[in-house]
Structures are given as structure tokens and as C-alpha cells.
């Protein structure tokens, strides 16, 4: 699964663009305003999807943070030998 993570943002963006293109083609040519709004909304949505997916993939690929040592009031002493 880790091999496919880098392409996830691109795939999601392309799928979103295809959905918006389908809606765009369903709107009549006479409704130029609606077509423009769909085109603008689709492009802004695609950009947001790409940014969010890229950030999410980066978070998933980050190494896990190390847990800080628990300090329960005890002192650990090691002898040099």
C-alpha cells in the first residue's frame, strides 16, 4: 500500500476533474454563467483536493514520533564499569 500513496493526490484530482467535466457537459451551452461557475468551482475544488491529499499522504508517510520517557519520580543510575 505504501507504494501507491504518492499517486493518491493525482488520482483524486483527476477523478474530481472528470466529475466536474461531466456536470459541465450536462449544462446547456445557453447557460454560460452556470458553466463558468462549474468550471471555476471545479478548478478550486481540484486544487483543494490535491493540497489536502498531498498533506494527508505526507502525514501517513511520516515516521512515528518517539514517546517521551516517563518521569514517575524515580532516578535511574548506571554504574560505569
C-alpha positions as CSV (number, residue, x, y, z in Angstrom):
1,X,0.0,0.0,0.0
2,X,2.9,2.4,0.7
3,X,3.9,2.1,-2.9
4,X,0.6,3.7,-4.1
5,X,0.5,6.6,-1.6
6,X,2.4,9.1,-3.8
7,X,-0.1,8.8,-6.6
8,X,-3.2,9.3,-4.5
9,X,-3.4,13.1,-4.8
10,X,-3.1,12.9,-8.6
11,X,-5.8,10.2,-8.9
12,X,-8.2,12.0,-6.6
13,X,-7.7,15.3,-8.5
14,X,-8.3,13.6,-11.9
15,X,-11.4,11.9,-10.6
16,X,-12.8,15.2,-9.3
17,X,-12.0,16.9,-12.6
18,X,-13.8,14.2,-14.6
19,X,-16.9,14.5,-12.4
20,X,-16.9,18.3,-12.9
21,X,-16.3,17.9,-16.6
22,X,-19.4,15.6,-16.8
23,X,-21.5,18.1,-15.0
24,X,-20.1,20.9,-17.2
25,X,-21.1,19.0,-20.4
26,X,-24.6,18.3,-19.0
27,X,-25.3,22.1,-18.7
28,X,-26.7,23.7,-21.8
29,X,-24.5,26.0,-23.9
30,X,-27.0,28.7,-23.4
31,X,-26.3,28.8,-19.7
32,X,-22.8,30.3,-19.9
33,X,-22.9,31.6,-16.4
34,X,-23.6,28.2,-14.9
35,X,-20.9,26.6,-17.0
36,X,-18.4,29.2,-15.8
37,X,-19.3,28.7,-12.2
38,X,-18.9,24.9,-12.5
39,X,-15.5,25.4,-14.2
40,X,-14.3,27.8,-11.5
41,X,-15.7,25.6,-8.7
42,X,-14.2,22.5,-10.2
43,X,-10.8,24.0,-10.5
44,X,-10.8,25.4,-7.0
45,X,-12.1,22.1,-5.7
46,X,-9.4,20.2,-7.5
47,X,-6.7,22.4,-6.1
48,X,-8.1,21.9,-2.6
49,X,-8.4,18.2,-3.0
50,X,-4.8,18.0,-4.2
51,X,-3.4,20.1,-1.4
52,X,-5.3,18.1,1.3
53,X,-4.5,14.7,-0.2
54,X,-0.8,15.6,-0.5
55,X,-0.7,16.8,3.1
56,X,-2.6,13.6,4.3
57,X,-0.1,11.4,2.4
58,X,2.8,13.2,3.9
59,X,1.4,12.6,7.4
60,X,0.8,8.9,6.6
61,X,4.4,8.5,5.4
62,X,6.0,10.3,8.4
63,X,7.8,8.1,10.8
64,X,6.0,7.6,14.2
65,X,7.1,10.1,16.9
66,X,9.1,8.6,19.7
67,X,7.3,8.5,23.1
68,X,9.0,10.7,25.7
69,X,10.4,8.9,28.7
70,X,8.0,8.7,31.5
71,X,9.2,10.5,34.6
72,X,7.5,9.0,37.6
73,X,9.8,10.5,40.2
74,X,12.4,7.7,40.1
75,X,16.1,8.3,39.3
76,X,17.9,5.8,37.2
77,X,21.6,5.4,38.0
78,X,24.0,3.4,35.8
79,X,27.5,2.4,37.0
80,X,30.5,2.7,34.8
81,X,32.3,-0.5,34.6
